[in-house]
Amino acid sequence: FAAQRHVLTYMEDAVSQLLENREDISQYGIARFFTEYFNSVRQGTHILFREFSFVQATPHNRASFLRTFWRCFRTVGKNGGKYSSICCYLLTAQEYHCLLQLLCPDFPMELTQKAARIVLMDDAMDCLMSFSDFLFAFQIQFYYSEFLESVAAIYQDLLAGKNPNTVIVPTSSSGQHRQRQPPNDCNPLEGVEASLFYQCLESLCDRSKYSCPPSALVKEMLSSAQRMTFYGFLMALAKDQAINRALGALPDKGDLFLDPAMDQELERLVAQVSGLSVSGPASSSADTANMPVRNSPRINSPWKPLHHRRKMDAESEGSNEETDSSEN
């Protein structure tokens, strides 16, 4: 159970942060630190502003990052003030990458480009994409990254007339992503036999130590085609809602821009701000003094590692110094 849930990974990370920040943590106790840490792991907020090597370290971390990215930026698809299944804002791969870096500063551009190619099917990386198209493609590329590397190698062997009889599993650390050569899918007559392709993928899913989509769903997806191209397969994975539900990080496409809990919290905050701004400049100081004091409930922010706070403060001070020097 401990290995399946990657308990050791989280224990090592917690102890590492405890040792690095022991002076600050001693002020409120070790027990409280571990409680807050594992609560953040359970809630999925532990990946905020962390390094990429940690964000992609476990399936739970990857799913948490996907869910956080969706919740933070789902309003990219906002239309006329109402959430809709049709996105009105289109962004480039570079712009989506900037959004990813707001949550993970060292997120690699290569993963963003690979996700964009699933949508665009070519190398026109400056083309615009809707939020929903990019999000579901990014989910497949990010969560099943090692699996897709092996699929690309299998596909190339099948194109060359080889019948892979061994499972190709990445041996490098999952934080190091190799440059994948995009298979040539331009000719509609190209591709591989779907049944043979599935046989190789079934063996891969059974023996791979990395996350793979359910083989039964892959079989169902490929059973409707006689031949399949590499990017056709990736697009089918991204659009398959059954695979999306099995992964469990994102809602169905029809509910992509709905998050009732977040919406209620935003409405409550807006109502508080509106209530505080009722008194305009024309109000006298006496009237202001007679107004009842409104104690807003404290909103607990997700726990963040203390050393990241100090780093952010240091960077903020540095930026202020640069601003002051530029003004002089």
C-alpha positions as CSV (number, residue, x, y, z in Angstrom):
1,F,0.0,0.0,0.0
2,A,2.8,2.4,0.9
3,A,4.5,1.9,-2.4
4,Q,1.3,2.2,-4.4
5,R,0.4,5.4,-2.7
6,H,4.0,6.8,-2.8
7,V,3.9,7.4,0.9
8,L,7.7,7.3,1.1
9,T,7.9,10.2,-1.5
10,Y,5.7,12.4,0.7
11,M,7.5,11.4,3.9
12,E,10.9,12.3,2.4
13,D,9.6,15.6,1.1
14,A,8.0,16.5,4.4
15,V,11.1,15.6,6.4
16,S,13.3,17.6,3.9
17,Q,11.1,20.7,4.3
18,L,11.0,20.2,8.1
19,L,14.8,20.2,8.3
20,E,15.2,23.1,5.9
21,N,12.7,25.2,7.9
22,R,13.2,23.9,11.4
23,E,13.6,27.3,13.0
24,D,10.3,28.6,11.6
25,I,8.5,25.4,12.2
26,S,9.6,25.2,15.8
27,Q,7.4,28.2,16.6
28,Y,4.2,26.2,16.1
29,G,5.3,22.7,16.5
30,I,6.3,19.6,14.4
31,A,2.9,17.9,14.9
32,R,1.1,20.9,13.3
33,F,3.5,21.0,10.4
34,F,2.9,17.3,9.5
35,T,-0.8,17.8,9.9
36,E,-0.9,20.7,7.5
37,Y,1.5,19.0,5.1
38,F,-0.6,15.9,4.7
39,N,-3.8,17.8,4.7
40,S,-2.5,19.7,1.7
41,V,-1.5,16.4,0.0
42,R,-5.0,15.1,0.6
43,Q,-6.6,18.3,-0.8
44,G,-4.2,18.5,-3.8
45,T,-2.8,21.9,-2.9
46,H,0.7,20.6,-2.1
47,I,1.9,21.1,-5.7
48,L,1.3,24.8,-5.8
49,F,4.5,26.7,-6.8
50,R,6.6,23.6,-6.4
51,E,9.4,22.5,-8.7
52,F,8.5,20.4,-11.7
53,S,10.4,17.4,-10.4
54,F,8.0,17.2,-7.5
55,V,4.9,18.1,-9.5
56,Q,5.4,15.1,-11.8
57,A,6.8,12.7,-9.1
58,T,3.6,10.8,-8.5
59,P,0.2,10.2,-10.2
60,H,-1.5,12.0,-7.4
61,N,0.7,15.0,-7.9
62,R,0.0,15.0,-11.6
63,A,-3.8,14.7,-11.1
64,S,-3.6,17.5,-8.5
65,F,-1.7,19.8,-10.8
66,L,-4.3,19.1,-13.6
67,R,-7.2,19.8,-11.3
68,T,-5.5,23.0,-10.0
69,F,-4.7,24.3,-13.5
70,W,-8.4,23.7,-14.5
71,R,-9.8,25.4,-11.5
72,C,-7.5,28.4,-11.7
73,F,-7.9,29.1,-15.4
74,R,-11.3,27.7,-16.4
75,T,-12.5,31.3,-16.9
76,V,-10.4,31.4,-20.0
77,G,-13.5,29.9,-21.5
78,K,-15.8,32.4,-20.0
79,N,-18.4,33.9,-22.4
80,G,-20.4,36.9,-21.6
81,G,-20.1,36.4,-17.9
82,K,-21.6,32.9,-18.1
83,Y,-19.8,29.6,-18.3
84,S,-20.4,27.8,-21.5
85,S,-19.2,24.7,-23.3
86,I,-17.9,26.9,-26.1
87,C,-14.7,28.8,-25.4
88,C,-14.5,32.4,-26.7
89,Y,-10.9,33.0,-25.8
90,L,-8.2,31.3,-27.9
91,L,-4.5,31.2,-26.8
92,T,-1.3,30.0,-28.3
93,A,1.0,27.3,-26.9
94,Q,3.3,30.0,-25.5
95,E,0.4,31.7,-23.7
96,Y,-0.8,28.4,-22.2
97,H,2.8,27.7,-21.1
98,C,2.8,31.1,-19.3
99,L,-0.3,30.0,-17.4
100,L,1.4,26.7,-16.4
101,Q,4.4,28.6,-15.2
102,L,2.3,30.6,-12.8
103,L,1.7,27.4,-10.9
104,C,5.1,25.7,-11.6
105,P,7.8,28.2,-12.5
106,D,10.1,25.7,-14.1
107,F,7.5,23.8,-16.1
108,P,9.2,22.6,-19.3
109,M,8.1,24.1,-22.6
110,E,8.6,20.8,-24.3
111,L,5.6,19.2,-22.6
112,T,3.4,22.2,-23.6
113,Q,4.5,21.9,-27.2
114,K,3.8,18.2,-27.3
115,A,0.3,18.8,-25.9
116,A,-0.2,21.5,-28.5
117,R,0.8,19.2,-31.3
118,I,-2.0,16.8,-30.3
119,V,-4.5,19.6,-31.0
120,L,-2.8,21.1,-34.0
121,M,-1.6,17.9,-35.6
122,D,1.4,19.8,-37.1
123,D,4.3,22.1,-36.2
124,A,2.3,25.4,-36.5
125,M,2.9,26.1,-32.8
126,D,1.7,29.7,-33.1
127,C,-1.9,28.7,-34.0
128,L,-4.7,29.4,-31.5
129,M,-6.3,26.8,-29.4
130,S,-9.4,26.7,-27.2
131,F,-9.0,26.1,-23.5
132,S,-10.9,22.8,-23.5
133,D,-9.0,21.4,-26.5
134,F,-5.6,22.3,-24.9
135,L,-6.6,21.1,-21.5
136,F,-7.7,17.6,-22.5
137,A,-4.7,17.2,-24.7
138,F,-2.4,18.4,-22.0
139,Q,-4.0,16.0,-19.5
140,I,-3.1,13.0,-21.7
141,Q,0.4,14.3,-22.5
142,F,1.2,15.2,-18.9
143,Y,-0.3,12.3,-17.0
144,Y,0.7,9.6,-19.4
145,S,4.0,11.1,-20.5
146,E,6.1,8.0,-20.2
147,F,3.4,5.8,-21.7
148,L,3.3,8.1,-24.8
149,E,7.1,7.9,-25.2
150,S,6.8,4.1,-25.4
151,V,3.8,4.3,-27.8
152,A,5.8,6.6,-30.1
153,A,8.6,4.1,-30.3
154,I,6.2,1.2,-30.9
155,Y,4.5,3.2,-33.7
156,Q,7.8,3.9,-35.4
157,D,8.7,0.2,-35.3
158,L,5.4,-0.8,-36.8
159,L,5.8,1.8,-39.6
160,A,9.2,0.3,-40.4
161,G,7.6,-3.1,-40.7
162,K,8.8,-4.4,-37.4
163,N,6.6,-6.3,-34.9
164,P,7.8,-5.2,-31.4
165,N,8.1,-8.2,-29.2
166,T,9.5,-6.3,-26.2
167,V,7.9,-3.6,-24.2
168,I,9.7,-0.3,-24.5
169,V,9.8,1.4,-21.1
170,P,11.6,4.7,-20.5
171,T,14.6,4.2,-18.3
172,S,15.5,7.8,-17.6
173,S,14.0,9.6,-14.7
174,S,10.5,10.8,-15.4
175,G,11.6,14.4,-14.9
176,Q,13.8,14.2,-18.0
177,H,11.7,14.2,-21.2
178,R,13.4,13.2,-24.4
179,Q,12.6,15.0,-27.6
180,R,10.1,12.9,-29.5
181,Q,10.3,12.9,-33.2
182,P,6.8,13.5,-34.5
183,P,5.7,10.6,-36.8
184,N,4.7,11.7,-40.3
185,D,0.9,11.5,-40.3
186,C,0.4,13.8,-43.2
187,N,-0.6,11.1,-45.7
188,P,-4.1,9.8,-44.9
189,L,-3.1,6.4,-46.2
190,E,-0.3,6.1,-43.7
191,G,-0.7,4.6,-40.3
192,V,-0.6,1.2,-38.8
193,E,-3.1,-1.7,-38.5
194,A,-5.2,-0.9,-35.5
195,S,-5.5,-4.5,-34.2
196,L,-1.8,-5.0,-34.3
197,F,-1.2,-1.6,-32.7
198,Y,-3.6,-2.6,-29.8
199,Q,-1.8,-5.9,-29.2
200,C,1.5,-4.0,-28.7
201,L,-0.2,-1.4,-26.5
202,E,-2.0,-4.1,-24.4
203,S,1.4,-5.7,-23.6
204,L,2.8,-2.3,-22.8
205,C,-0.1,-1.5,-20.4
206,D,0.2,-4.9,-18.6
207,R,4.0,-4.6,-18.0
208,S,4.7,-0.9,-17.7
209,K,5.5,0.5,-14.3
210,Y,4.2,3.9,-15.3
211,S,0.6,5.1,-15.5
212,C,-1.3,3.8,-18.6
213,P,-4.9,4.3,-19.7
214,P,-7.1,1.3,-19.1
215,S,-6.4,-1.3,-21.8
216,A,-10.1,-2.1,-22.1
217,L,-10.9,1.5,-23.0
218,V,-8.0,1.6,-25.5
219,K,-9.3,-1.6,-27.1
220,E,-12.8,-0.1,-27.4
221,M,-11.4,3.1,-28.9
222,L,-9.2,1.3,-31.5
223,S,-11.9,-1.3,-32.4
224,S,-13.8,1.2,-34.5
225,A,-10.8,1.9,-36.8
226,Q,-8.9,-0.3,-39.3
227,R,-5.8,1.8,-39.3
228,M,-4.5,4.4,-36.9
229,T,-1.9,7.2,-37.1
230,F,0.1,8.3,-34.0
231,Y,-1.5,11.7,-33.6
232,G,-4.9,10.3,-34.5
233,F,-4.4,7.9,-31.5
234,L,-3.4,10.8,-29.2
235,M,-6.4,12.9,-30.3
236,A,-8.7,10.0,-29.7
237,L,-7.2,9.6,-26.2
238,A,-7.7,13.3,-25.5
239,K,-11.4,13.2,-26.6
240,D,-12.4,10.0,-24.9
241,Q,-14.5,10.9,-22.0
242,A,-14.4,7.4,-20.5
243,I,-10.6,7.7,-20.2
244,N,-11.0,11.2,-18.7
245,R,-13.4,9.7,-16.1
246,A,-11.0,6.9,-15.4
247,L,-8.2,9.4,-14.8
248,G,-10.4,11.3,-12.4
249,A,-8.7,14.7,-12.5
250,L,-11.1,16.7,-14.7
251,P,-14.9,16.9,-15.1
252,D,-16.6,15.9,-18.3
253,K,-16.3,18.4,-21.2
254,G,-19.9,19.6,-20.7
255,D,-19.1,20.6,-17.1
256,L,-15.6,21.9,-17.8
257,F,-16.5,25.5,-16.9
258,L,-18.7,24.7,-13.9
259,D,-17.3,24.6,-10.4
260,P,-20.1,25.4,-8.0
261,A,-17.9,25.4,-4.9
262,M,-15.5,27.9,-6.4
263,D,-18.3,30.0,-7.9
264,Q,-20.1,30.3,-4.5
265,E,-16.8,31.3,-2.8
266,L,-16.2,34.0,-5.5
267,E,-19.8,35.3,-5.2
268,R,-19.4,35.5,-1.4
269,L,-16.1,37.5,-1.8
270,V,-17.7,39.8,-4.4
271,A,-20.6,40.4,-2.0
272,Q,-18.3,41.3,0.8
273,V,-16.3,43.7,-1.3
274,S,-19.6,45.3,-2.6
275,G,-20.8,45.6,1.0
276,L,-17.7,47.3,2.1
277,S,-17.8,49.8,-0.8
278,V,-21.4,50.9,-0.1
279,S,-20.2,54.1,1.8
280,G,-19.0,56.5,-0.9
281,P,-16.7,59.5,-0.6
282,A,-19.7,61.7,0.2
283,S,-20.4,59.9,3.4
284,S,-19.4,61.9,6.5
285,S,-16.9,60.8,9.0
286,A,-19.6,60.6,11.6
287,D,-21.7,58.3,9.4
288,T,-18.7,56.2,8.8
289,A,-18.0,55.9,12.5
290,N,-21.6,54.8,13.1
291,M,-21.5,52.0,10.6
292,P,-21.2,48.6,12.2
293,V,-17.9,46.9,11.9
294,R,-18.1,43.9,9.5
295,N,-15.8,41.1,10.5
296,S,-15.0,39.1,7.4
297,P,-14.4,35.4,8.1
298,R,-10.8,34.5,7.6
299,I,-10.1,32.4,4.5
300,N,-7.4,29.8,5.1
301,S,-5.0,29.7,2.2
302,P,-3.5,26.4,1.2
303,W,-0.3,25.5,3.0
304,K,2.9,26.4,1.2
305,P,6.5,25.5,2.0
306,L,8.1,28.1,4.1
307,H,11.3,28.2,2.1
308,H,9.2,29.1,-1.0
309,R,7.8,32.0,0.9
310,R,11.2,33.3,1.8
311,K,12.3,32.8,-1.8
312,M,9.3,34.8,-3.1
313,D,9.9,37.6,-0.5
314,A,13.6,37.8,-1.6
315,E,12.6,38.0,-5.2
316,S,10.1,40.7,-4.4
317,E,12.8,42.7,-2.6
318,G,15.1,42.3,-5.5
319,S,12.5,43.5,-8.0
320,N,11.9,46.6,-5.8
321,E,15.6,47.4,-5.8
322,E,15.7,47.1,-9.6
323,T,12.7,49.4,-9.9
324,D,14.3,52.0,-7.6
325,S,17.6,51.9,-9.5
326,S,15.8,52.3,-12.8
327,E,14.0,55.4,-11.5
328,N,17.2,56.9,-10.4
